[in-house]
Amino acid sequence: MSGFPIRSTVILSAAAALALILPALLMAAGILDDYTARIIAMGGVNAIMAMSVNTIVGITGQLSLGQAGFMAIGAYGCIFFSLDAGLPPLFSAVLAVAVTGAAGFLIGFPVLKLSGDYLAIVTLGFGEIIRIVFINLKTLTGGPNGRQFTTVLAMNNRFALVTVTAVLITVLALLQNFLRSSYGRAVMACREDEIAAGSCGISVFRYKMAGFVTAALLAGTGGSLYALVVGFVKPDLAQFLRSIDFLIYVVLGGMGSMTGSIIAAYVLTYLQEFLRFLQDYRLLIYPVILIFIMFFRPQGLLGMKEFSFVGLVNRIAAFFHRRKM
């Protein structure tokens, strides 16, 4: 039993290394072109945003429609620290994430006193306020036309894909460790029953705030990566339709399942580009997919479960072991 954690670590490390090396090898071999690499990189950014929404909706149990606003704060913060403050992109991204987390902390105090539809409406209004503020701060944000800056990730699709994948793996590992900790379990206890959690000595507001700030940090990470990969940001990044898109990823993948949200984000991101020849009619695909999911799989692709690389390897090993028997 003592060797099991080591074996699991080896398997997860090998899977992470494969996820980083395989795209670069495919691009070097000419199998994966620049366009597809850029789409996959954007799928990784959307996956991080889906994890952000899933943290607040699926884990904390609060319906928030303002994650696109936090994403815009992270994106513009990254541009500001890079262009106006003259900091390196890596430090700019880290500071932008910190600023987004601070914004989530400040907004969480009045917002988390609400719940249900009221919380959704308030967070929706927050996203729209962020968008309007960024439109009018023309000296810092470029106004409605946005701001553009040159980055290595925007010019090198291979580097962008590897970087986004590495950040996604790191964020997923940190988030899973958080959810398995006593703090994460306290957050999920508040989701299940706030009265019961409070009676057990859990500070409901404190742990709801922890989930809200964590979701804001993830959104800031996604926004920073978006700015670095695209190299162009407009205030429309904060519009509520983007928050709805991220929520769709969560519903399709399964509320509470981080790996399910990641899979759904990648699939829908690539599907939207694959169906581009349908022009605006491709937007009808999302509602059709959601209708089918609600009919045949209302809990989402994975429900509350997580995809386990360790479990997959164990099942494959057990299959071959039975074949030898």
C-alpha positions in Angstrom: 0.0 0.0 0.0 2.9 2.4 0.7 4.0 2.1 -3.0 0.6 3.2 -4.4 1.1 6.9 -4.0 4.5 6.7 -5.7 3.0 4.6 -8.6 0.2 7.1 -8.9 2.7 10.0 -9.0 4.7 8.3 -11.7 1.6 7.7 -13.8 0.4 11.2 -13.5 3.8 12.7 -14.2 4.1 10.5 -17.3 0.6 11.6 -18.5 1.6 15.3 -17.9 4.8 14.9 -19.8 3.0 13.2 -22.7 0.5 16.0 -22.8 3.4 18.5 -23.1 5.6 16.7 -25.5 3.1 15.1 -27.9 1.8 18.4 -29.4 5.3 19.6 -30.0 6.3 16.4 -31.6 3.2 16.4 -33.8 3.9 20.0 -34.9 7.6 19.1 -35.6 6.4 16.2 -37.8 4.0 18.4 -39.7 1.0 16.4 -38.5 -0.4 19.3 -36.5 -0.5 22.6 -38.3 -0.3 26.1 -36.8 -4.0 26.8 -37.1 -5.0 23.6 -35.3 -2.3 24.3 -32.6 -3.8 27.8 -32.0 -7.3 26.3 -31.7 -6.1 23.7 -29.2 -4.3 26.5 -27.2 -7.5 28.5 -27.1 -9.3 25.3 -26.0 -6.8 25.2 -23.0 -7.6 28.8 -22.1 -11.3 28.0 -22.3 -10.7 24.9 -20.1 -9.1 27.1 -17.4 -12.1 29.4 -17.6 -14.4 26.4 -17.4 -12.6 25.3 -14.2 -13.1 28.8 -12.8 -16.8 28.6 -13.4 -17.0 25.0 -12.1 -15.2 26.1 -8.9 -17.9 28.7 -8.1 -20.9 26.8 -9.5 -20.1 23.2 -9.1 -17.9 23.2 -6.0 -19.1 26.2 -4.0 -22.7 25.9 -5.2 -23.2 29.6 -6.1 -24.5 30.6 -9.5 -22.1 33.3 -10.9 -22.4 34.9 -14.3 -19.5 37.3 -13.9 -16.4 35.2 -14.5 -15.9 36.9 -17.9 -15.5 40.1 -16.0 -12.6 38.6 -13.9 -11.1 37.3 -17.1 -11.1 40.8 -18.6 -9.4 42.1 -15.5 -6.7 39.5 -15.8 -6.2 40.2 -19.5 -6.1 44.0 -19.2 -3.9 43.7 -16.1 -1.4 41.6 -18.1 -1.3 44.1 -20.9 -1.0 47.1 -18.4 1.9 45.5 -16.5 3.6 44.5 -19.8 3.2 47.7 -21.8 2.8 50.5 -19.3 4.9 49.2 -16.4 7.5 47.6 -18.6 7.6 44.3 -16.7 8.4 40.9 -18.4 5.3 38.9 -19.5 5.7 36.3 -16.8 5.7 38.8 -14.0 2.9 40.7 -15.7 0.8 37.6 -15.8 1.5 36.8 -12.1 0.6 40.3 -11.0 -2.5 40.3 -13.2 -3.7 37.1 -11.5 -3.0 38.6 -8.1 -5.0 41.8 -9.0 -7.9 39.6 -10.2 -7.8 37.7 -6.9 -7.9 40.9 -5.0 -10.8 42.1 -7.1 -12.6 38.8 -6.3 -12.0 39.3 -2.6 -13.4 42.8 -2.6 -16.4 41.9 -4.7 -17.1 38.8 -2.7 -18.0 40.6 0.5 -21.2 42.2 -0.7 -22.0 39.6 -3.4 -21.8 36.4 -1.3 -24.4 37.7 1.1 -26.9 36.8 -1.7 -27.7 33.5 -3.2 -29.5 31.8 -6.1 -31.0 34.1 -8.7 -30.0 37.2 -6.8 -26.4 36.3 -6.9 -26.6 35.5 -10.6 -28.1 38.9 -11.4 -25.6 40.8 -9.3 -22.6 39.0 -10.8 -24.1 39.5 -14.3 -24.3 43.2 -13.5 -20.7 43.2 -12.3 -19.5 41.8 -15.6 -21.4 44.5 -17.5 -20.0 47.2 -15.2 -16.5 46.0 -15.9 -17.1 46.1 -19.6 -18.5 49.6 -19.5 -15.6 50.8 -17.3 -13.1 49.4 -19.7 -14.8 51.0 -22.7 -14.5 54.4 -21.0 -10.9 54.1 -19.7 -9.5 54.7 -23.2 -6.1 55.7 -22.0 -5.5 52.4 -20.3 -7.7 50.0 -22.3 -7.9 51.5 -25.7 -11.6 52.1 -25.5 -14.0 50.0 -27.6 -11.2 49.2 -30.0 -9.1 47.5 -27.4 -5.4 47.2 -27.0 -2.8 45.1 -28.9 0.7 44.0 -28.0 3.2 41.6 -29.3 4.1 38.5 -27.3 6.1 35.4 -28.0 3.0 33.3 -27.5 1.1 35.2 -30.1 3.8 34.7 -32.7 4.8 31.1 -31.9 1.9 28.7 -31.9 4.0 25.8 -30.8 5.3 27.6 -27.8 1.8 28.9 -27.0 0.3 25.4 -27.1 3.0 24.0 -24.8 2.7 27.0 -22.4 -1.0 26.8 -22.1 -1.0 23.1 -21.6 1.7 23.4 -18.9 -0.3 26.1 -17.1 -3.5 24.0 -17.4 -1.8 20.9 -15.9 -0.4 23.0 -13.1 -3.7 24.6 -12.3 -5.6 21.3 -12.4 -3.0 19.7 -10.0 -3.2 22.6 -7.6 -7.0 22.7 -7.7 -7.4 19.0 -7.2 -5.1 19.2 -4.1 -7.1 22.1 -2.8 -10.4 20.2 -3.2 -9.0 17.1 -1.4 -7.7 19.3 1.5 -9.7 20.1 4.6 -10.4 23.6 3.1 -11.8 22.1 -0.1 -14.0 19.6 1.8 -15.3 22.4 3.9 -16.3 24.4 0.8 -18.1 21.4 -0.6 -19.8 20.9 2.8 -21.2 24.4 2.5 -22.4 23.6 -1.0 -24.3 20.6 0.2 -26.0 22.1 3.3 -25.0 25.5 4.7 -27.0 25.0 7.9 -25.5 21.6 8.6 -22.0 22.9 7.8 -22.5 25.9 10.2 -23.7 23.6 13.0 -20.5 21.6 12.6 -18.4 24.7 13.2 -17.6 25.6 9.6 -17.6 29.3 8.8 -19.9 29.3 5.8 -19.1 32.8 4.6 -15.4 32.3 5.0 -15.3 29.1 2.9 -17.7 30.5 0.3 -15.3 33.4 0.0 -12.4 31.0 -0.4 -14.2 29.3 -3.3 -15.1 32.7 -4.9 -11.6 34.0 -4.7 -10.1 30.8 -6.0 -12.5 31.0 -9.0 -11.4 34.7 -9.5 -7.8 33.6 -9.5 -8.5 30.9 -12.1 -10.3 33.5 -14.3 -7.4 35.9 -13.9 -5.1 33.1 -15.1 -7.3 32.4 -18.1 -7.5 36.1 -18.9 -3.7 36.6 -18.7 -3.1 33.6 -21.0 -5.7 34.9 -23.4 -3.9 38.2 -23.6 -0.6 36.6 -24.1 -1.8 34.1 -26.7 -4.1 36.4 -28.7 -2.1 39.6 -28.2 -5.3 41.6 -28.4 -8.0 42.4 -25.9 -11.3 44.3 -26.2 -13.8 45.2 -23.5 -16.2 42.8 -25.1 -14.2 40.1 -23.4 -16.2 40.9 -20.3 -19.7 40.5 -21.9 -22.0 38.1 -20.2 -22.3 35.9 -23.3 -18.8 34.7 -22.6 -19.8 33.7 -19.1 -22.7 31.8 -20.6 -20.3 29.9 -22.9 -18.1 29.0 -19.9 -21.2 27.8 -18.0 -22.1 25.7 -21.0 -18.8 23.9 -20.8 -19.4 23.1 -17.1 -23.0 21.9 -17.7 -21.9 19.7 -20.6 -18.8 18.3 -18.7 -20.6 17.9 -15.4 -21.0 20.3 -12.5 -18.3 19.4 -10.0 -16.1 17.5 -12.5 -13.0 19.5 -13.4 -11.8 17.0 -16.0 -15.3 16.8 -17.5 -15.3 20.6 -17.9 -11.9 20.5 -19.5 -13.0 17.8 -22.0 -16.1 19.8 -22.8 -14.1 23.0 -23.3 -11.7 21.4 -25.8 -14.5 19.6 -27.7 -16.8 22.7 -28.0 -13.9 25.0 -28.8 -12.8 22.8 -31.7 -16.4 22.1 -32.8 -17.1 25.8 -33.1 -14.1 26.2 -35.4 -14.9 23.0 -37.4 -18.4 24.3 -38.0 -17.3 27.8 -39.1 -18.5 27.1 -42.6 -22.0 27.3 -41.2 -21.4 30.9 -40.3 -23.8 32.2 -37.7 -25.9 29.0 -37.8 -23.1 27.2 -36.0 -24.3 29.0 -32.8 -27.4 26.8 -32.9 -25.2 23.8 -32.3 -24.8 24.7 -28.6 -28.5 24.7 -27.7 -29.0 21.4 -29.6 -26.1 19.8 -27.8 -27.5 21.0 -24.4 -31.0 19.8 -25.2 -29.6 16.3 -26.0 -27.5 16.4 -22.8 -30.5 17.4 -20.7 -32.6 14.5 -22.2 -30.1 11.7 -22.1 -27.4 12.8 -19.7 -28.7 15.5 -17.4 -25.7 15.2 -15.0 -23.2 16.0 -17.8 -20.6 13.8 -19.5 -18.9 12.8 -16.2 -21.4 14.0 -13.7 -19.6 14.6 -10.3 -16.8 12.1 -11.2 -13.3 12.8 -12.4 -11.4 11.2 -15.2 -8.6 9.2 -13.6 -5.4 8.4 -15.5 -4.3 6.2 -12.7 -7.6 4.3 -12.8 -7.3 4.0 -16.6 -3.8 2.5 -16.4 -4.9 0.1 -13.7 -7.8 -1.1 -15.8 -5.5 -1.6 -18.8 -3.0 -3.5 -16.7 -5.7 -5.6 -15.2 -7.1 -6.4 -18.7 -3.7 -7.6 -19.9 -3.2 -9.5 -16.7 -6.4 -11.4 -17.3 -5.5 -12.1 -20.9 -2.2 -13.8 -19.7 -4.1 -15.8 -17.2 
